Amino acid sequence: MFKRLKDSFDGGIDKIKWFSSLFSDRLKIEYSVMKLLYQSDQMEKKKEYLMRTIGQRVFELKGYSDRYILKDDIIVEALHEIEKINSEIEEIKKKASEMSKVEE
């Protein structure tokens, strides 16, 4: 009778260990996904700042009809930075999506 009780107790402990291990791994994954999404949000804010910079520069150049706006150094640099940020955001979202999938 004690052997059966001990075996049941050991089986219960094994199940608790398995569940806690699974829960811990899943929690680490979710935390990593949240960090990636936060990083993506910060990049979106930087992108918005660059877009405001472009808008301000266009407004400054509106009086100069002889200047081609898309050739302005500040605007070109901001556009390149936005393209770079967009690709990084896509990578981060793809990574987060892959991480959050449940492994079978």
C-alpha positions in Angstrom: 0.0 0.0 0.0 2.9 2.4 0.8 4.5 1.5 -2.5 1.4 2.4 -4.4 1.1 5.7 -2.5 4.7 6.5 -3.1 4.3 5.7 -6.9 1.3 7.9 -7.1 3.1 10.7 -5.3 6.1 10.4 -7.5 3.9 10.4 -10.6 2.2 13.6 -9.3 5.6 15.2 -8.7 6.7 14.3 -12.2 3.5 15.9 -13.7 4.1 19.1 -11.6 7.7 19.3 -12.8 6.6 18.8 -16.4 3.9 21.5 -16.1 6.2 24.0 -14.4 8.9 23.4 -17.0 6.4 24.0 -19.8 5.0 27.1 -18.1 8.5 28.5 -17.5 9.5 28.0 -21.2 6.3 29.5 -22.4 6.7 32.5 -20.1 10.2 33.1 -21.4 8.9 33.0 -25.0 6.0 35.5 -24.2 8.4 37.8 -22.5 10.7 37.8 -25.5 7.8 38.5 -27.8 6.7 41.4 -25.7 10.3 42.8 -25.8 10.3 42.5 -29.6 6.9 44.2 -29.9 8.1 47.0 -27.7 11.2 47.4 -29.8 8.9 47.5 -32.9 6.8 50.2 -31.3 9.9 52.3 -30.5 11.0 52.0 -34.1 7.5 53.2 -35.2 7.9 56.3 -33.1 11.3 57.0 -34.6 9.7 56.6 -38.1 7.0 59.1 -37.2 9.7 61.5 -36.0 11.5 61.2 -39.3 8.3 61.7 -41.2 7.7 64.9 -39.3 11.2 66.0 -40.1 10.5 65.4 -43.8 7.2 67.4 -43.5 9.0 70.3 -41.8 11.7 70.4 -44.4 9.2 70.3 -47.3 7.4 73.3 -45.6 10.7 75.1 -45.3 11.5 74.5 -49.0 8.1 75.5 -50.3 9.2 79.0 -51.1 12.1 77.8 -53.2 10.6 76.8 -56.5 14.1 76.1 -58.0 14.9 73.3 -55.6 13.8 69.7 -56.3 12.5 68.5 -52.9 13.4 64.8 -53.3 17.0 65.7 -54.0 17.4 67.6 -50.7 20.0 65.9 -48.5 17.9 66.0 -45.3 14.9 64.5 -47.0 16.9 61.8 -48.8 18.6 60.8 -45.6 15.3 60.6 -43.7 13.7 58.5 -46.5 16.6 56.0 -46.4 16.3 55.8 -42.6 12.6 55.2 -42.9 13.1 52.4 -45.4 15.7 50.8 -43.1 13.3 51.1 -40.1 10.5 49.6 -42.1 12.6 46.5 -43.0 13.7 46.2 -39.4 10.1 46.4 -38.1 9.1 43.7 -40.6 11.9 41.4 -39.4 11.0 42.0 -35.7 7.3 41.2 -36.4 8.3 38.1 -38.3 10.5 37.0 -35.4 7.8 37.6 -32.9 5.3 35.7 -35.0 7.6 32.7 -35.3 8.4 32.8 -31.5 4.8 32.9 -30.5 3.7 29.9 -32.5 3.1 26.9 -30.3 5.6 24.1 -30.9 4.1 20.6 -31.1 
